[in-house]
């Protein structure tokens, strides 16, 4: 009962954390003035650090059984994506921003889901692999945005991102349900 009462507070704090890490990323990107690849590495490193901190400072058994604590870094990543897109919307008030918004937010949703899945990986190299894939995915979509941001094929990329989102959510739900089933049997 106590968890349900705290849930709105957890959601709000997680989303605020997401906005905080967005501004941290913007600040660091401004200092290093790096390439799109360096920016993708920086953003993904900051987002992944939330999951690493949760892993380091929490009860691993509870996390692996499907604890709602896993929602905290995931919601923070969602908040990061929301703030980034609001920032883009106000910074570039052109009609082409709508095309960019179709695939920029899913970058954060999908990488956040991938990092969450990393908690359930049986092999310890999987989180590093997921980080590498997330950086490549983020970088590739940034390059596409820069080179082809107003082209109609962006809708296809948006559909691919949506499909990936559903695949990742389904995989995560399967992991959590399998863990709950095994816990109930014991």
C-alpha positions as CSV (number, residue, x, y, z in Angstrom):
1,X,0.0,0.0,0.0
2,X,2.9,2.4,0.8
3,X,4.4,1.9,-2.7
4,X,1.2,3.0,-4.4
5,X,1.0,6.2,-2.3
6,X,4.7,7.0,-3.2
7,X,4.3,6.2,-6.9
8,X,3.3,9.8,-8.0
9,X,6.3,11.2,-6.0
10,X,8.6,8.7,-7.6
11,X,7.3,9.5,-11.1
12,X,7.7,13.3,-10.6
13,X,11.2,12.9,-9.1
14,X,12.3,10.6,-11.9
15,X,11.0,13.0,-14.6
16,X,12.7,15.9,-12.8
17,X,16.0,13.9,-12.7
18,X,15.6,13.4,-16.5
19,X,15.3,17.1,-17.0
20,X,18.4,17.6,-14.8
21,X,20.5,15.2,-16.7
22,X,19.3,16.8,-20.0
23,X,20.7,20.1,-18.8
24,X,23.8,18.4,-17.6
25,X,24.3,16.9,-21.0
26,X,23.7,20.2,-22.8
27,X,26.2,21.9,-20.5
28,X,28.9,19.3,-21.1
29,X,28.2,19.3,-24.8
30,X,28.7,23.0,-24.8
31,X,32.0,22.7,-23.0
32,X,33.5,20.0,-25.2
33,X,31.9,21.2,-28.5
34,X,32.3,17.7,-29.9
35,X,31.0,15.8,-32.9
36,X,27.7,14.1,-33.2
37,X,29.3,10.9,-32.1
38,X,30.8,12.4,-29.0
39,X,27.5,13.9,-28.1
40,X,25.8,10.6,-28.5
41,X,28.4,8.9,-26.3
42,X,28.0,11.6,-23.7
43,X,24.2,11.5,-23.6
44,X,24.1,7.7,-23.5
45,X,26.8,7.6,-20.8
46,X,24.8,10.0,-18.6
47,X,21.6,8.0,-19.1
48,X,23.3,4.6,-18.5
49,X,24.9,6.0,-15.3
50,X,21.4,6.2,-13.8
51,X,21.0,2.5,-14.3
52,X,24.5,1.8,-13.0
53,X,23.9,3.9,-9.9
54,X,20.6,2.0,-9.2
55,X,22.5,-1.3,-9.6
56,X,25.3,-0.2,-7.2
57,X,23.0,1.2,-4.5
58,X,20.1,-1.2,-4.4
59,X,19.1,-4.7,-3.5
60,X,20.0,-6.7,-6.7
61,X,17.7,-9.6,-5.8
62,X,14.7,-7.2,-5.7
63,X,15.7,-5.6,-8.9
64,X,16.0,-8.8,-10.7
65,X,12.6,-10.0,-9.5
66,X,11.0,-7.0,-11.3
67,X,11.1,-4.3,-8.6
68,X,9.4,-1.1,-9.4
69,X,12.7,0.6,-8.7
70,X,13.6,-0.1,-12.3
71,X,11.1,2.5,-13.3
72,X,13.1,5.3,-11.8
73,X,16.0,5.5,-14.3
74,X,13.7,4.5,-17.1
75,X,11.3,7.4,-16.3
76,X,14.3,9.7,-15.9
77,X,15.4,8.8,-19.4
78,X,11.8,9.4,-20.7
79,X,12.0,12.8,-18.9
80,X,15.3,13.5,-20.7
81,X,13.6,12.8,-24.0
82,X,10.6,15.0,-23.3
83,X,12.8,18.0,-22.2
84,X,15.1,17.5,-25.2
85,X,12.1,17.6,-27.6
86,X,10.6,20.6,-25.9
87,X,14.0,22.3,-26.2
88,X,14.2,21.5,-29.9
89,X,10.6,22.6,-30.5
90,X,11.3,26.1,-29.1
91,X,14.8,26.4,-30.5
92,X,13.7,25.5,-34.1
93,X,10.1,26.7,-34.5
94,X,10.0,25.5,-38.2
95,X,7.5,23.0,-39.5
96,X,10.4,20.6,-40.2
97,X,10.8,20.1,-36.4
98,X,7.7,17.9,-36.4
99,X,9.6,15.3,-38.6
100,X,12.5,15.4,-36.2
101,X,10.2,14.9,-33.2
102,X,8.9,11.7,-34.8
103,X,12.2,9.9,-34.3
104,X,14.2,11.9,-31.8
105,X,12.1,11.0,-28.8
106,X,12.1,7.2,-29.5
107,X,15.9,7.3,-29.4
108,X,15.6,7.9,-25.6
109,X,12.7,5.6,-25.0
110,X,14.3,2.8,-26.9
111,X,17.8,3.2,-25.3
112,X,16.2,3.4,-21.9
113,X,14.3,0.2,-22.5
114,X,17.5,-1.5,-23.7
115,X,19.4,-0.4,-20.6
116,X,16.5,-1.8,-18.4
117,X,16.8,-5.1,-20.3
118,X,20.5,-5.1,-19.4
119,X,19.5,-5.7,-15.8
120,X,18.1,-9.1,-16.8
121,X,21.0,-10.2,-19.0
122,X,22.5,-13.5,-17.9
123,X,25.9,-12.6,-19.5
124,X,27.6,-9.6,-18.0
125,X,28.9,-8.3,-21.3
126,X,25.3,-7.6,-22.5
127,X,25.0,-4.2,-20.8
128,X,28.2,-3.0,-22.5
129,X,26.9,-4.4,-25.8
130,X,23.6,-2.6,-25.3
131,X,25.5,0.7,-24.6
132,X,27.5,0.3,-27.8
133,X,24.4,-0.4,-29.8
134,X,22.6,2.5,-28.2
135,X,25.4,4.9,-29.0
136,X,25.5,3.7,-32.6
137,X,21.7,4.0,-32.9
138,X,21.7,7.5,-31.4
139,X,24.5,8.6,-33.6
140,X,23.0,7.2,-36.7
141,X,19.7,8.9,-36.1
142,X,21.5,12.2,-35.4
143,X,23.3,11.9,-38.7
144,X,20.1,11.2,-40.5
145,X,18.5,14.2,-38.9
146,X,21.3,16.4,-39.9
147,X,21.6,15.2,-43.5
148,X,18.0,14.4,-44.3
149,X,15.8,15.9,-41.5
150,X,13.1,17.2,-43.9
151,X,12.8,14.2,-46.2
152,X,9.6,12.1,-46.2
153,X,11.4,8.9,-45.6
154,X,11.8,10.1,-42.0
155,X,8.3,8.7,-41.5
156,X,9.7,5.2,-42.3
157,X,12.3,5.7,-39.6
158,X,9.6,6.8,-37.2
159,X,7.7,3.5,-37.9
160,X,10.9,1.5,-37.5
161,X,11.5,3.2,-34.1
162,X,7.9,2.5,-33.1
163,X,8.3,-1.2,-34.0
164,X,11.5,-1.4,-32.0
165,X,9.7,0.2,-29.1
166,X,7.1,-2.5,-29.1
167,X,9.7,-5.3,-29.4
168,X,11.7,-3.9,-26.5
169,X,8.6,-3.4,-24.3
170,X,7.4,-7.0,-25.1
171,X,10.9,-8.3,-24.3
172,X,11.0,-6.4,-21.0
173,X,7.4,-7.6,-20.0
174,X,8.4,-11.2,-20.8
175,X,11.5,-10.9,-18.6
176,X,9.5,-9.4,-15.7
177,X,6.7,-11.9,-16.0
178,X,9.1,-14.9,-16.2
179,X,10.9,-13.6,-13.0
180,X,7.5,-13.2,-11.2
181,X,6.4,-16.6,-12.2
182,X,9.6,-18.2,-11.0
183,X,9.4,-16.3,-7.7
184,X,5.8,-17.4,-7.2
185,X,6.8,-21.1,-7.7
186,X,9.4,-20.8,-5.1
